Amino acid sequence: MSYLFTSESVSEGHPDKVADQISDALLDHFLAFDPESKVACETLVTTGQVVLAGEVKSNTYLDVQNIARDVINKIGYTKGEYQFSGDSCGVISLIHEQSQDINQGVDRGDKEQQGAGDQGMMFGYATKETSNYMPLALDISHKILQVLAELRRENKQISYLRPDAKSQVTIEYSDDNVPQRIDTIVVSTQHDAFDASDDIMLTKIKKDIIEILIPKVKERLPENIQNLFDNQIEYHINPTGKFVIGGPHGDTGLTGRKIIVDTYGGKGAHGGGAFSGKDPSKVDRSAAYAARHIAKNLVAAGVADEILVQVSYAIGVVKPTSIYIDSYGTSNVDFTDGQVAKIVEKLFDMRPFAIEERLKLRNPIYLESAAYGHMGKEPKVVKKVFESPYNGRVEKEVELFTWEKLDMVDKVKEAFKL
């Protein structure tokens, strides 16, 4: 009998994602001017206010207020009627120095002996059901909101959109875990107030989402995924009705509150640690990226059709306390999952400093990851410019999403005789 599986995504204008983007923008600026910065920055956003808190050890000083305002304006919160605007909101900074008790377990004279910034377990996941090795329901959910944001910025075909939005996609699977069709699509988008009645407003929004947005989303998908869209899809468009009040005015936003959206949409597993605002000495972030890198390369090499990687650490300890592999019975090699884990341990150095070096994580690369998922995006090289009244101007060429590179496939194939 078939079954249903659902994943959701949220837009860059969702309050929690606004907070994530501010935290990662601050992190990027710290790393741009001092790559050795240790940062754990949290953000709270609410009606007309931004509160920054956290711990930082850095040789640089930033104008955190201007950085936060710039992020908010770029997202699209630029109008007074939103009750939250980059130009008018208050920004309170409560950032202070990192605890020496924590720092002594991380910083070492020999960088290779750098200890993990915290205890905990981190997960990476990959599946061959999409070309980017991501779960299908989440991949489509992200794309819906990315295209919706493009339409909002274009302001032509749909002229009433505001920044806050959520999506959700339910996929029907066969018993052998093959996607059969899209069962349900949910889209809730913030919008300007309409002069017309609520019924006319909702009819217009639903028509535009189904007839303008969804075809544009389909265009970005391969043919086999396009075929999953049929005329039996159940749509729920702004199911609560009017959605004029939104963003940080409608709901308070906090850094790290969308960790499932950030990762695999409920597929695989999650260790509970958030990413945004944390420098790579925090294994919550760096080891989760490294575990994704392992899982993706294993699946791409043909070791299994679906793989979960777990790695765990003790604070201040260099080597992981464990590496675990689950292939969900989809293995294509004559090794047990335990044996696969032993081979992975030899192929991928999972010491914190080795991860930072391999994935080039001490670069200002994080703002781009703070909306529409940290996993599944295309690796690319970009030039980024950072300006500060205290530190001048820095231009850096950096590589984004290094953990998505398929640069270990040949070594994996060799190790597993594929």
C-alpha positions, 0 to 999 in steps of 0.5 A: 500500500502506498504512503504519504510523506510531507516536508515544509519550507519557509521563505527568507522573510519568515521571522525565524529566517530573518533571525538566521540571516542576521546571525550569519551576516554577522558571522560572515563579517567577523570571519571576513575581517578575522578568520580566526573569530569564534562566534555564537550569535543569536538574534531575536526579531519582533515588532520594530525590534532586533535583539542581538546576543551571544558570545564572540572572540575576535580581533575585529569590531563591527557595526552590528546595527548597520549589518542587521539593517542591511539584511532586513532591507535586502530581504524586503522589509522596507515599508512602514506598514510592515511594522518592521523595517530595516530603516526604522527598527531598533537594534539592541546588541548584547553580544559579549566575549566568549567564555574562557572555560569553553575556549580552552577546550577548543583552541590549541597550540597545534591547530590539528589538535583543536577540540570540538566546540561542544558535545553532541551528535550530528547527522548527514543524509542523502538520497538518489531520488533527486539530482541534488541527492535531497529528499523530494518533498523538501526540494520542491518546497524550497523551490516554491518559495524561491520562485515566489520570492523572485516573483515578489521582487519582480513585482509584475505578474504578482504585485501584492506579495510581501516577504513572509511565506511558507510552503509544504509538499506531500508526496505519495510513495509506492511500497518500494519508496518510489515517488508516484505523485504529488498529493498536496501542496500548501502555500501561505503567503503574506500579501498587501491588503486588498480593496476587494472582499476577502473571498475575491482576494483569496480567489485571486491569490489562489489563482495566481499561485496555481496558474503563475507560480506552480508552472514556473516551479515545474520548469525548474524540475527534471521531466520525471519530477514534472510528471508527478504534478497532475490535476488531482493535486489538492491545493491549500492556498492561504488556508487561514484566510487573510495574511496581511500581518506577517513577518516579525510583526506577526510572529517573533523570530529566533535564530535556529528555530527552523532546523528541519527546514535547514536540513532534510525536511524530516527525512534521515535524522537531526541531532538538535543543534542549529547552524546559523550564527556559529563559526565552524569550531562549533561541530553542530555546524561543521560536522553536520556539513561534513556528514552531508558531504560523506552521505552525498559522495557515498550515494553518488558513488553507488554505495547505497541508494539512501544513506544516513551518517551520524557522527558524535563528539565530546567537547574539547576532544579531537576525535569523534566518539563515534561514526555510524552509517545506516543504508536503510537496506539499500546498500549496493556493496558487499559490506555491512553498515558497520564495515562501511562506517570503518571505511568512511572513518579512514576516508574522511578525517572528521577532526574539527580542524580537518573538517574546517580545512577540507571544506574551507569553512573559515571563510565568510560563506554562511549568509547564502546558506541561511535561507532555503536550506543549507543542503542541496545547493550548487557549489560555486565560487563568488566574490564578496565585499565587506565594508566596515567603518572600523576595518575598511573594505575587504574583497574575498573570493570564496567557495560556497557550499563546499560540502555539496561537492562530489569530490570524493566519489572516485576515492569512495568507488576505489575503497568499495571496489565499485 
